[in-house]
Structures are given as C-alpha cells and as structure tokens.
Amino acid sequence: MKVTEMSIAMFEASALSEEAFTHEAHVYMGWLYIREFGADEGLLRFDAALRRLVKVLGAESIYSAMTTWLFMKLIAARMQPGQGWTEFRQDNGDLFEGRPKKS
C-alpha cells in the first residue's frame, strides 16, 4: 500500500498493518492530521490514534511520546500553505532519513 492510499479513518480504526506503517507512513499521517485539524488538535488526535494502533499491533514498547510530538511539531512548522504531500516530501527529506535538521 502506498502511503498516499492511507487515510485518517484507516489510522483511527487501527486498520494498518505493521508492515504498511513505515516511518514515511508515520510522517504522512502526521501531515494529514495537521492539514485536516491544525497543529494542536492534529497532534492530540494523531497521538491518541497512534497509541491505539501500537497497542493493537503489540508494539507499545517502541512508542515514544517525545519522538511523536517532536515530529508533529517539525511537520507543522515546515508545512507551507497549498503545499501537497509530494512537495512536502521533496522539501523535507531529512524527516525521512533519520535525524531531522533544526528548522
């Protein structure tokens, strides 16, 4: 499944497999939540859905609130009005390659 085929509804229903929910998928879902709900509400909703998903997948031990919140704050800070996912992905490669750069 391509990340762009994933939806907030799928994420909130914990209907994503561990294999499909890659690091890129994490960032994409965060981007979707911020685009749909704004930075603050998007962060809270994403975090709650992620906690449910990792519980369903039996992966609670790898969840990190600090990492989740850091990435959500970076995504929100870097989003540009009218920018689509492809452009965001191209402009922010460091978010997908390990340690993000300071913005």
DSSP file (Angstrom, degrees, kcal/mol; ACC not computed):
  #  RESIDUE AA STRUCTURE BP1 BP2  ACC     N-H-->O    O-->H-N    N-H-->O    O-->H-N    TCO  KAPPA ALPHA  PHI   PSI    X-CA   Y-CA   Z-CA
    1    1 A M              0   0    0      0, 0.0     2,-0.2     0, 0.0     5,-0.0   0.000 360.0 360.0 360.0 131.0    0.0    0.0    0.0
    2    2 A K    >   -     0   0    0      1,-0.1     3,-1.8     2,-0.0     4,-0.4  -0.494 360.0-121.2 -73.7 148.3    1.3    3.4   -0.9
    3    3 A V  G >  S+     0   0    0      1,-0.3     3,-1.7     2,-0.2    -1,-0.1   0.868 112.4  61.4 -60.1 -34.2    1.3    6.0    1.9
    4    4 A T  G 3  S+     0   0    0      1,-0.3    -1,-0.3     3,-0.0    81,-0.0   0.585  95.8  61.5 -71.7  -7.2   -1.0    8.2   -0.1
    5    5 A E  G <  S+     0   0    0     -3,-1.8    -1,-0.3     2,-0.1    -2,-0.2   0.538  86.8  96.1 -89.6  -9.0   -3.6    5.5   -0.1
    6    6 A M    <   -     0   0    0     -3,-1.7     2,-0.3    -4,-0.4     3,-0.0  -0.494  59.0-163.7 -80.4 151.0   -3.8    5.6    3.7
    7    7 A S     >  -     0   0    0     -2,-0.2     4,-2.2     1,-0.1     5,-0.2  -0.893  34.4-113.7-132.7 163.1   -6.5    7.7    5.4
    8    8 A I  H  > S+     0   0    0     -2,-0.3     4,-3.1     1,-0.2     5,-0.2   0.898 118.0  56.1 -59.3 -41.1   -7.2    9.2    8.8
    9    9 A A  H  > S+     0   0    0      1,-0.2     4,-1.5     2,-0.2    -1,-0.2   0.910 108.0  47.3 -60.2 -42.9  -10.2    6.8    9.0
   10   10 A M  H  4>S+     0   0    0      2,-0.2     5,-2.9     1,-0.2    -1,-0.2   0.917 113.9  48.0 -62.9 -43.6   -8.0    3.8    8.5
   11   11 A F  H ><5S+     0   0    0     -4,-2.2     3,-1.6     1,-0.2    -2,-0.2   0.925 111.5  48.5 -64.2 -46.3   -5.5    5.1   11.0
   12   12 A E  H 3<5S+     0   0    0     -4,-3.1    -1,-0.2     1,-0.3    -2,-0.2   0.770 110.5  51.8 -68.4 -24.8   -8.1    5.8   13.7
   13   13 A A  T 3<5S-     0   0    0     -4,-1.5    -1,-0.3    -5,-0.2    -2,-0.2   0.365 111.3-123.3 -88.0   4.7   -9.6    2.3   13.1
   14   14 A S  T < 5 +     0   0    0     -3,-1.6    -3,-0.2     1,-0.1    -2,-0.1   0.871  64.7 144.9  53.1  40.1   -6.2    0.8   13.6
   15   15 A A      < +     0   0    0     -5,-2.9     2,-0.4    -6,-0.2    -4,-0.1  -0.038  33.8  99.3 -99.1  30.2   -6.6   -0.8   10.2
   16   16 A L        -     0   0    0     -6,-0.2     2,-0.1    -5,-0.2   -10,-0.0  -0.953  68.1-130.0-117.7 136.8   -3.0   -0.5    9.1
   17   17 A S     >  -     0   0    0     -2,-0.4     4,-1.9     1,-0.1    -2,-0.1  -0.378  23.7-114.0 -78.8 161.5   -0.5   -3.4    9.3
   18   18 A E  T  4 S+     0   0    0      1,-0.2    -1,-0.1     2,-0.2    39,-0.0   0.878 118.4  52.9 -61.0 -37.5    2.9   -3.1   10.9
   19   19 A E  T  4 S+     0   0    0      1,-0.2    -1,-0.2     3,-0.0     3,-0.1   0.878 111.3  45.3 -66.2 -38.5    4.5   -3.6    7.5
   20   20 A A  T  4 S+     0   0    0      1,-0.2     2,-1.9     2,-0.1    -1,-0.2   0.790  96.7  77.1 -75.7 -28.0    2.4   -0.8    5.9
   21   21 A F     <  +     0   0    0     -4,-1.9    -1,-0.2     4,-0.1    -5,-0.0  -0.469  68.3 161.5 -89.7  70.7    3.0    1.6    8.8
   22   22 A T     >  -     0   0    0     -2,-1.9     4,-2.0    -3,-0.1     5,-0.1  -0.100  58.4 -93.2 -75.7 177.2    6.6    2.6    7.9
   23   23 A H  H  > S+     0   0    0      1,-0.2     4,-2.2     2,-0.2     5,-0.2   0.919 129.5  52.6 -60.6 -42.6    8.4    5.7    9.1
   24   24 A E  H  > S+     0   0    0      1,-0.2     4,-2.8     2,-0.2    -1,-0.2   0.901 106.8  52.9 -60.3 -39.3    7.2    7.5    5.9
   25   25 A A  H  > S+     0   0    0      2,-0.2     4,-2.7     1,-0.2    -1,-0.2   0.879 106.2  53.9 -63.8 -37.5    3.7    6.5    6.7
   26   26 A H  H  X S+     0   0    0     -4,-2.0     4,-2.4     2,-0.2    -2,-0.2   0.956 111.9  44.0 -58.0 -50.4    4.0    8.0   10.2
   27   27 A V  H  X S+     0   0    0     -4,-2.2     4,-2.6     1,-0.2    -2,-0.2   0.911 113.2  51.6 -64.2 -42.3    5.1   11.3    8.7
   28   28 A Y  H  X S+     0   0    0     -4,-2.8     4,-2.7     2,-0.2    -1,-0.2   0.933 110.4  47.7 -60.2 -46.8    2.4   11.2    6.1
   29   29 A M  H  X S+     0   0    0     -4,-2.7     4,-2.7     1,-0.2    -1,-0.2   0.906 111.3  51.3 -63.3 -39.9   -0.3   10.6    8.7
   30   30 A G  H  X S+     0   0    0     -4,-2.4     4,-2.3    -5,-0.2    -1,-0.2   0.922 110.3  49.5 -60.0 -43.2    1.1   13.4   10.8
   31   31 A W  H  X S+     0   0    0     -4,-2.6     4,-2.5     2,-0.2    -2,-0.2   0.913 110.8  50.1 -61.2 -44.4    1.0   15.7    7.8
   32   32 A L  H  X S+     0   0    0     -4,-2.7     4,-2.6     1,-0.2     5,-0.2   0.928 110.5  49.5 -60.6 -45.3   -2.6   14.6    7.1
   33   33 A Y  H  X S+     0   0    0     -4,-2.7     4,-3.2     1,-0.2     5,-0.4   0.916 112.6  46.3 -62.2 -43.7   -3.7   15.3   10.7
   34   34 A I  H  X S+     0   0    0     -4,-2.3     4,-1.9     1,-0.2    -1,-0.2   0.908 113.7  49.1 -66.6 -40.8   -2.1   18.7   10.8
   35   35 A R  H  < S+     0   0    0     -4,-2.5    -2,-0.2    -5,-0.2    -1,-0.2   0.897 119.8  38.0 -63.2 -40.0   -3.6   19.6    7.4
   36   36 A E  H  < S+     0   0    0     -4,-2.6    -2,-0.2    -5,-0.2    -1,-0.2   0.885 134.6  16.4 -79.6 -40.8   -7.1   18.5    8.5
   37   37 A F  H  < S-     0   0    0     -4,-3.2     4,-0.4     1,-0.2    -3,-0.2   0.476 103.8-110.5-117.2  -5.0   -7.2   19.6   12.1
   38   38 A G     X  -     0   0    0     -4,-1.9     4,-2.0    -5,-0.4     5,-0.3  -0.142  45.9 -66.1  87.6 167.8   -4.4   22.2   12.6
   39   39 A A  H  > S+     0   0    0      3,-0.2     4,-1.9     2,-0.2     5,-0.2   0.917 127.6  39.3 -62.6 -49.7   -1.3   21.8   14.6
   40   40 A D  H  > S+     0   0    0      2,-0.2     4,-2.0     1,-0.2     5,-0.2   0.970 123.3  36.5 -71.5 -53.9   -2.6   21.5   18.2
   41   41 A E  H  > S+     0   0    0     -4,-0.4     4,-2.7     1,-0.2     5,-0.3   0.889 116.5  55.7 -66.5 -37.6   -5.7   19.4   17.6
   42   42 A G  H  X S+     0   0    0     -4,-2.0     4,-2.8     1,-0.2     5,-0.2   0.908 107.0  49.9 -59.9 -42.2   -3.9   17.3   14.9
   43   43 A L  H  X S+     0   0    0     -4,-1.9     4,-2.6    -5,-0.3     5,-0.2   0.942 112.8  45.6 -61.7 -48.4   -1.1   16.5   17.4
   44   44 A L  H  X S+     0   0    0     -4,-2.0     4,-2.0     1,-0.2    -2,-0.2   0.916 116.5  44.6 -63.6 -43.6   -3.6   15.3   20.1
   45   45 A R  H  X S+     0   0    0     -4,-2.7     4,-2.3     2,-0.2     5,-0.2   0.912 114.4  49.0 -68.3 -42.5   -5.7   13.3   17.7
   46   46 A F  H  X S+     0   0    0     -4,-2.8     4,-2.9    -5,-0.3     5,-0.2   0.939 111.2  49.9 -61.3 -47.2   -2.7   11.7   15.9
   47   47 A D  H  X S+     0   0    0     -4,-2.6     4,-2.3    -5,-0.2    -1,-0.2   0.906 111.3  48.5 -60.3 -43.5   -1.1   10.8   19.2
   48   48 A A  H  X S+     0   0    0     -4,-2.0     4,-1.8    -5,-0.2    -1,-0.2   0.921 114.1  46.1 -63.7 -43.7   -4.2    9.1   20.5
   49   49 A A  H  X S+     0   0    0     -4,-2.3     4,-2.5     1,-0.2    -2,-0.2   0.888 111.6  51.9 -66.9 -38.4   -4.7    7.2   17.3
   50   50 A L  H  X S+     0   0    0     -4,-2.9     4,-2.8     2,-0.2     5,-0.3   0.909 107.4  52.3 -64.6 -41.5   -1.0    6.1   17.2
   51   51 A R  H  X S+     0   0    0     -4,-2.3     4,-1.5    -5,-0.2    -1,-0.2   0.900 111.1  47.8 -61.0 -40.4   -1.3    4.9   20.8
   52   52 A R  H  X S+     0   0    0     -4,-1.8     4,-2.3     2,-0.2    -2,-0.2   0.928 112.1  49.8 -64.6 -44.3   -4.3    2.8   19.8
   53   53 A L  H  X S+     0   0    0     -4,-2.5     4,-2.5     1,-0.2    -2,-0.2   0.927 109.6  49.0 -62.8 -46.6   -2.5    1.4   16.8
   54   54 A V  H  X>S+     0   0    0     -4,-2.8     5,-3.4     1,-0.2     4,-0.5   0.847 110.7  52.5 -65.6 -30.3    0.6    0.4   18.6
   55   55 A K  H ><5S+     0   0    0     -4,-1.5     3,-0.9    -5,-0.3    -1,-0.2   0.941 110.1  47.2 -66.8 -46.0   -1.5   -1.4   21.2
   56   56 A V  H 3<5S+     0   0    0     -4,-2.3    -2,-0.2     1,-0.2    -1,-0.2   0.887 114.9  46.9 -60.1 -39.5   -3.3   -3.3   18.5
   57   57 A L  H 3<5S-     0   0    0     -4,-2.5    -1,-0.2    -5,-0.2    -2,-0.2   0.548 111.8-121.3 -80.4  -7.0    0.0   -4.2   16.9
   58   58 A G  T <<5S+     0   0    0     -3,-0.9    -3,-0.2    -4,-0.5     3,-0.2   0.836  79.4 120.1  70.4  31.7    1.5   -5.2   20.2
   59   59 A A    > < +     0   0    0     -5,-3.4     3,-1.8    -6,-0.2     4,-0.5  -0.031  17.1 127.5-119.8  29.7    4.2   -2.6   19.7
   60   60 A E  G >   +     0   0    0     -6,-0.4     3,-1.2     1,-0.3    -1,-0.1   0.812  66.8  67.2 -57.7 -29.9    3.7   -0.4   22.8
   61   61 A S  G 3  S+     0   0    0      1,-0.3    -1,-0.3    -3,-0.2    -2,-0.1   0.713 100.2  48.5 -67.6 -19.2    7.4   -0.7   23.7
   62   62 A I  G <  S+     0   0    0     -3,-1.8    -1,-0.3    -8,-0.1     2,-0.2   0.508  85.0 109.2 -99.3  -3.3    8.5    1.2   20.7
   63   63 A Y    <   -     0   0    0     -3,-1.2     2,-0.4    -4,-0.5   -12,-0.0  -0.510  46.3-173.2 -70.3 137.5    6.1    4.1   21.1
   64   64 A S     >  -     0   0    0     -2,-0.2     4,-2.6     1,-0.1     5,-0.2  -0.935  18.4-164.9-135.9 112.7    7.8    7.4   22.1
   65   65 A A  H  > S+     0   0    0     -2,-0.4     4,-2.9     1,-0.2     5,-0.3   0.905  93.7  53.8 -59.7 -41.5    5.7   10.4   23.0
   66   66 A M  H  > S+     0   0    0      1,-0.2     4,-2.4     2,-0.2    -1,-0.2   0.927 111.3  43.9 -61.8 -45.8    8.7   12.6   22.8
   67   67 A T  H  > S+     0   0    0      2,-0.2     4,-2.6     1,-0.2     5,-0.2   0.917 114.4  50.5 -65.2 -43.0    9.5   11.5   19.2
   68   68 A T  H  X S+     0   0    0     -4,-2.6     4,-2.3     1,-0.2    -2,-0.2   0.945 114.0  43.5 -59.3 -49.9    5.9   11.7   18.2
   69   69 A W  H  X S+     0   0    0     -4,-2.9     4,-2.4     2,-0.2    -1,-0.2   0.890 112.5  53.2 -67.1 -39.2    5.5   15.2   19.5
   70   70 A L  H  X S+     0   0    0     -4,-2.4     4,-2.4    -5,-0.3    -2,-0.2   0.953 111.7  44.7 -59.6 -50.5    8.8   16.3   18.1
   71   71 A F  H  X S+     0   0    0     -4,-2.6     4,-2.9     1,-0.2     5,-0.2   0.903 112.4  51.7 -63.7 -40.5    8.0   15.1   14.6
   72   72 A M  H  X S+     0   0    0     -4,-2.3     4,-2.4    -5,-0.2    -1,-0.2   0.907 110.8  48.2 -63.3 -40.6    4.5   16.6   14.7
   73   73 A K  H  X S+     0   0    0     -4,-2.4     4,-2.2     2,-0.2    -1,-0.2   0.903 113.3  47.8 -65.2 -41.2    5.9   20.0   15.7
   74   74 A L  H  X S+     0   0    0     -4,-2.4     4,-1.7     2,-0.2    -2,-0.2   0.917 111.6  49.9 -66.2 -43.1    8.5   19.8   12.9
   75   75 A I  H  X S+     0   0    0     -4,-2.9     4,-1.4     1,-0.2     3,-0.3   0.948 112.3  47.6 -59.8 -48.2    5.9   18.8   10.4
   76   76 A A  H  < S+     0   0    0     -4,-2.4     3,-0.3     1,-0.2    -1,-0.2   0.899 111.6  50.3 -60.3 -42.1    3.6   21.7   11.4
   77   77 A A  H  < S+     0   0    0     -4,-2.2    -1,-0.2     1,-0.2    -2,-0.2   0.803 114.9  43.7 -67.3 -28.8    6.5   24.2   11.3
   78   78 A R  H  < S+     0   0    0     -4,-1.7    -1,-0.2    -3,-0.3    -2,-0.2   0.614  84.7 110.1 -95.4 -13.5    7.5   23.2    7.9
   79   79 A M     <  -     0   0    0     -4,-1.4    -3,-0.0    -3,-0.3    -4,-0.0  -0.390  53.9-154.3 -65.5 138.5    4.1   22.9    6.2
   80   80 A Q    >   -     0   0    0      4,-0.1     3,-2.1    -2,-0.1     8,-0.1  -0.898  28.9 -93.7-113.0 143.2    3.5   25.6    3.6
   81   81 A P  T 3  S+     0   0    0      0, 0.0     3,-0.1     0, 0.0    -1,-0.0  -0.297 110.3   7.0 -55.5 132.7    0.1   26.9    2.5
   82   82 A G  T 3  S+     0   0    0      1,-0.2     2,-0.4    -3,-0.0    -3,-0.0   0.433  93.3 140.9  76.8  -0.9   -1.2   25.0   -0.5
   83   83 A Q    <   -     0   0    0     -3,-2.1    -1,-0.2     4,-0.1     2,-0.1  -0.610  40.3-146.5 -79.5 128.8    1.7   22.6   -0.5
   84   84 A G     >  -     0   0    0     -2,-0.4     4,-2.4    -3,-0.1     5,-0.2  -0.294  29.5 -96.3 -85.2 175.5    0.8   19.0   -1.4
   85   85 A W  H  > S+     0   0    0      1,-0.2     4,-3.1     2,-0.2     5,-0.2   0.907 120.6  54.6 -60.2 -45.1    2.4   15.8    0.0
   86   86 A T  H  > S+     0   0    0      1,-0.2     4,-2.1     2,-0.2    -1,-0.2   0.917 112.2  43.7 -58.5 -45.0    4.8   15.3   -2.9
   87   87 A E  H  > S+     0   0    0      2,-0.2     4,-2.6     1,-0.2    -1,-0.2   0.918 113.6  50.7 -67.0 -43.5    6.2   18.8   -2.5
   88   88 A F  H  X S+     0   0    0     -4,-2.4     4,-1.2     1,-0.2    -2,-0.2   0.931 111.0  49.5 -58.9 -45.2    6.4   18.5    1.3
   89   89 A R  H  < S+     0   0    0     -4,-3.1     3,-0.3     1,-0.2    -1,-0.2   0.904 113.0  46.5 -60.9 -43.7    8.2   15.1    1.0
   90   90 A Q  H >< S+     0   0    0     -4,-2.1     3,-0.6    -5,-0.2    -1,-0.2   0.882 114.0  47.6 -67.3 -38.7   10.7   16.6   -1.5
   91   91 A D  H 3< S+     0   0    0     -4,-2.6    -1,-0.2     1,-0.2    -2,-0.2   0.640 116.9  42.3 -78.1 -14.6   11.4   19.7    0.6
   92   92 A N  T ><  +     0   0    0     -4,-1.2     3,-1.9    -3,-0.3     4,-0.3  -0.240  61.6 144.9-131.0  45.7   11.8   17.8    3.9
   93   93 A G  G X>  +     0   0    0     -3,-0.6     3,-1.8     1,-0.3     4,-0.5   0.783  66.8  69.2 -55.5 -30.4   13.9   14.8    3.1
   94   94 A D  G >4 S+     0   0    0      1,-0.3     3,-0.7     2,-0.2    -1,-0.3   0.782  88.9  64.2 -62.9 -25.4   15.7   15.0    6.4
   95   95 A L  G <4 S+     0   0    0     -3,-1.9    -1,-0.3     1,-0.2     3,-0.2   0.689 108.7  41.4 -69.1 -15.6   12.4   14.0    8.1
   96   96 A F  G <4 S+     0   0    0     -3,-1.8    -1,-0.2    -4,-0.3    -2,-0.2   0.441 107.1  62.9-108.3  -4.0   12.7   10.6    6.3
   97   97 A E  S << S-     0   0    0     -3,-0.7     2,-0.7    -4,-0.5    -1,-0.1  -0.156 112.5 -87.9-119.3  37.6   16.4   10.0    6.7
   98   98 A G  S    S+     0   0    0     -3,-0.2    -1,-0.1     0, 0.0    -4,-0.0  -0.847 101.0  36.2 102.7-117.9   17.0    9.7   10.4
   99   99 A R  S    S-     0   0    0     -2,-0.7    -3,-0.1    -3,-0.1     2,-0.1  -0.635  76.7-134.0 -84.8 122.9   17.7   12.8   12.4
  100  100 A P        -     0   0    0      0, 0.0     2,-0.2     0, 0.0    -5,-0.1  -0.391  20.8-116.3 -71.3 151.6   15.8   15.9   11.3
  101  101 A K        -     0   0    0      1,-0.1     2,-0.1    -2,-0.1    -7,-0.0  -0.501  36.8 -94.7 -79.6 154.6   17.7   19.2   10.9
  102  102 A K              0   0    0     -2,-0.2    -1,-0.1     1,-0.1   -28,-0.0  -0.482 360.0 360.0 -65.6 138.8   16.8   22.2   13.1
  103  103 A S              0   0    0     -2,-0.1    -1,-0.1    -3,-0.1    -2,-0.0   0.466 360.0 360.0 -94.4 360.0   14.3   24.4   11.4
